[in-house]
Amino acid sequence: MNFAVLASGKGSNLKAMIDAIRNGQIKAELKVVISDKKEAFCLEHARKALIPAIFIDPKDFKDREAFDKAVIDCLVKHQVDFVVLAGYMRLLSSFFLKQYPNKVLNIHPALLPSFKGTHAIQEAFDYGVKLTGPTVHFVTEAMDEGPIILQEAIEIKPKDTLESMAEKIHNAEHKIYPQAIDLFVRGKLKVEGRKVIVL
């Protein structure tokens, strides 16, 4: 199977995926990395791994769907079977999701359905949670509401700072995201309503 990564930032999860492909954990080909940020370091990770790294500027398009159509054109050109989001800071349009039904994966740095949105780590820390951790889920039109594939709970101790908590979450992300992609590639995930059954 072929996949693409859409990313907007540093690309630490992307790097974990590239490593997982190299060590044989993920038996799929990463065909292209696309970013909506020209200077995003994720593009550099892709270039170093000799993976096509493409910047598509949202300012060149009249609306979200027009931008998504350009992204999909790129995905089709690279014969992409499924899509993985890695710190991608744009909501996907219904048009995009109809092209890839239950074929877009995302990771969120909190135990959904708690702390949805872009400030999940800060909000969980401020709330004083004792457990948090990342969630891999299928993407739907509503933000951070898709069926959950994998979660990993991590303990937050009194001595933890926001930075140490974030590091724990990111370390867990780098473990479970490749696991979820591997399950998807091997056809081990079945979506039944809100639930994802691991076969």
C-alpha positions as CSV (number, residue, x, y, z in Angstrom):
1,M,0.0,0.0,0.0
2,N,1.0,3.6,-0.6
3,F,0.4,6.5,1.7
4,A,0.9,10.2,2.1
5,V,1.6,12.3,5.2
6,L,0.1,15.7,5.6
7,A,2.0,17.8,8.1
8,S,2.4,21.4,9.2
9,G,5.2,21.4,11.8
10,K,8.4,19.8,13.0
11,G,7.6,16.3,11.8
12,S,8.6,14.2,14.8
13,N,5.8,11.7,14.1
14,L,6.7,11.7,10.5
15,K,10.3,10.8,11.4
16,A,9.0,7.9,13.6
17,M,7.0,6.6,10.6
18,I,10.1,6.8,8.3
19,D,12.1,4.9,10.9
20,A,9.3,2.3,11.2
21,I,9.3,1.8,7.4
22,R,13.0,1.3,7.4
23,N,13.0,-1.2,10.2
24,G,10.1,-3.2,8.6
25,Q,7.4,-2.4,11.2
26,I,5.3,-0.6,8.5
27,K,5.2,-2.5,5.3
28,A,3.9,0.3,3.1
29,E,5.6,3.0,0.9
30,L,5.5,6.6,2.0
31,K,5.0,8.2,-1.5
32,V,4.8,11.9,-0.6
33,V,4.8,14.4,2.2
34,I,2.7,17.5,1.7
35,S,2.7,20.6,3.9
36,D,0.7,23.8,4.0
37,K,3.7,25.6,5.6
38,K,6.7,26.4,3.3
39,E,9.3,26.4,6.1
40,A,7.9,23.4,8.0
41,F,10.7,21.1,9.1
42,C,8.6,18.0,8.2
43,L,9.5,18.8,4.6
44,E,13.2,18.5,5.5
45,H,12.7,15.1,7.1
46,A,11.1,14.0,3.9
47,R,13.9,15.3,1.7
48,K,16.5,13.6,3.9
49,A,14.7,10.3,3.4
50,L,14.4,11.0,-0.4
51,I,10.7,11.2,-0.2
52,P,9.0,13.9,-2.4
53,A,8.3,16.9,-0.2
54,I,5.7,19.3,-1.6
55,F,4.5,22.7,-0.3
56,I,1.0,23.7,-1.3
57,D,0.2,27.3,-0.4
58,P,-3.4,27.7,0.9
59,K,-3.3,31.4,-0.1
60,D,-3.4,30.3,-3.7
61,F,-6.9,29.0,-3.3
62,K,-10.3,30.6,-2.8
63,D,-11.5,28.3,-0.1
64,R,-10.8,25.1,1.8
65,E,-12.3,22.7,-0.7
66,A,-10.3,24.2,-3.6
67,F,-7.1,23.7,-1.6
68,D,-8.1,20.2,-0.7
69,K,-8.8,19.4,-4.4
70,A,-5.2,20.5,-5.2
71,V,-3.9,18.2,-2.4
72,I,-6.0,15.3,-3.7
73,D,-4.7,15.9,-7.2
74,C,-1.2,15.4,-5.7
75,L,-2.3,12.3,-3.8
76,V,-3.8,10.8,-7.0
77,K,-0.6,11.6,-9.0
78,H,1.4,9.7,-6.3
79,Q,-1.0,6.7,-6.3
80,V,-1.8,7.1,-2.6
81,D,-4.1,4.6,-1.0
82,F,-4.5,6.2,2.4
83,V,-3.5,9.4,4.2
84,V,-1.9,10.0,7.6
85,L,-2.0,13.4,9.3
86,A,1.0,14.4,11.5
87,G,0.6,17.8,13.1
88,Y,-1.5,19.0,10.2
89,M,-3.2,22.2,11.3
90,R,-6.0,22.3,8.8
91,L,-9.5,20.7,9.0
92,L,-10.2,18.5,6.0
93,S,-13.3,19.3,4.0
94,S,-16.1,16.8,3.4
95,F,-15.0,16.7,-0.2
96,F,-11.6,15.4,0.9
97,L,-13.0,12.8,3.3
98,K,-15.4,11.4,0.7
99,Q,-12.4,10.6,-1.5
100,Y,-10.7,8.6,1.4
101,P,-13.5,7.2,3.6
102,N,-12.1,5.6,6.7
103,K,-8.7,6.0,5.1
104,V,-7.4,9.1,6.9
105,L,-5.6,8.6,10.2
106,N,-4.7,11.3,12.8
107,I,-3.1,11.4,16.2
108,H,-4.2,13.7,19.0
109,P,-2.1,14.4,22.1
110,A,-4.8,13.6,24.7
111,L,-7.2,10.7,25.6
112,L,-10.2,11.6,23.4
113,P,-12.9,12.6,23.9
114,S,-11.2,14.7,26.5
115,F,-9.3,17.9,25.5
116,K,-10.2,18.2,21.9
117,G,-8.6,20.9,19.8
118,T,-5.2,22.5,19.3
119,H,-4.2,23.1,23.0
120,A,-4.8,19.6,24.4
121,I,-1.5,19.2,26.3
122,Q,-1.7,22.6,28.0
123,E,-5.4,22.1,28.8
124,A,-4.8,18.7,30.3
125,F,-1.9,19.9,32.3
126,D,-3.8,22.9,33.6
127,Y,-6.7,20.7,34.5
128,G,-4.5,18.5,36.7
129,V,-5.1,15.2,35.1
130,K,-3.5,12.1,36.6
131,L,-3.6,10.2,33.3
132,T,-3.3,11.4,29.7
133,G,-1.8,10.2,26.5
134,P,-2.2,10.1,22.7
135,T,-5.1,8.8,20.7
136,V,-4.9,7.6,17.1
137,H,-8.3,7.9,15.3
138,F,-9.9,7.9,11.9
139,V,-10.7,11.4,10.7
140,T,-14.3,12.6,10.3
141,E,-15.7,16.0,9.5
142,A,-16.0,16.9,13.2
143,M,-12.7,17.8,14.8
144,D,-11.2,15.0,16.9
145,E,-14.4,12.9,16.9
146,G,-13.5,10.0,14.6
147,P,-13.6,6.4,15.7
148,I,-10.6,5.6,18.0
149,I,-8.0,3.1,16.8
150,L,-5.4,3.1,19.6
151,Q,-4.8,5.0,22.8
152,E,-2.0,4.9,25.4
153,A,-2.4,6.2,28.9
154,I,0.6,7.7,30.6
155,E,0.8,8.7,34.3
156,I,1.3,12.3,35.2
157,K,3.3,12.6,38.5
158,P,3.3,15.6,40.8
159,K,6.9,16.5,39.7
160,D,6.0,16.6,36.0
161,T,6.2,19.9,34.3
162,L,4.3,20.9,31.1
163,E,7.5,20.1,29.2
164,S,8.1,16.7,30.8
165,M,4.4,15.8,30.3
166,A,4.6,16.8,26.6
167,E,7.8,14.7,26.2
168,K,6.0,11.6,27.6
169,I,3.1,12.1,25.3
170,H,5.3,12.6,22.2
171,N,7.3,9.4,23.1
172,A,4.0,7.5,23.3
173,E,2.8,9.0,20.0
174,H,6.0,7.8,18.3
175,K,5.2,4.2,19.5
176,I,1.5,3.9,18.8
177,Y,1.2,5.8,15.6
178,P,3.4,3.4,13.6
179,Q,1.5,0.5,15.3
180,A,-1.9,1.9,14.1
181,I,-0.6,2.4,10.6
182,D,0.8,-1.2,10.6
183,L,-2.6,-2.5,11.7
184,F,-4.3,-0.5,8.9
185,V,-1.9,-1.7,6.2
186,R,-2.4,-5.3,7.2
187,G,-6.2,-5.0,7.1
188,K,-6.6,-5.5,10.8
189,L,-9.0,-2.6,11.5
190,K,-12.8,-2.8,11.1
191,V,-14.9,0.2,11.7
192,E,-18.4,-0.5,13.2
193,G,-20.1,2.7,14.0
194,R,-18.1,4.5,16.6
195,K,-16.0,1.5,17.4
196,V,-12.8,0.2,15.7
197,I,-12.4,-3.5,16.0
198,V,-8.8,-4.8,15.9
199,L,-9.0,-8.2,14.0
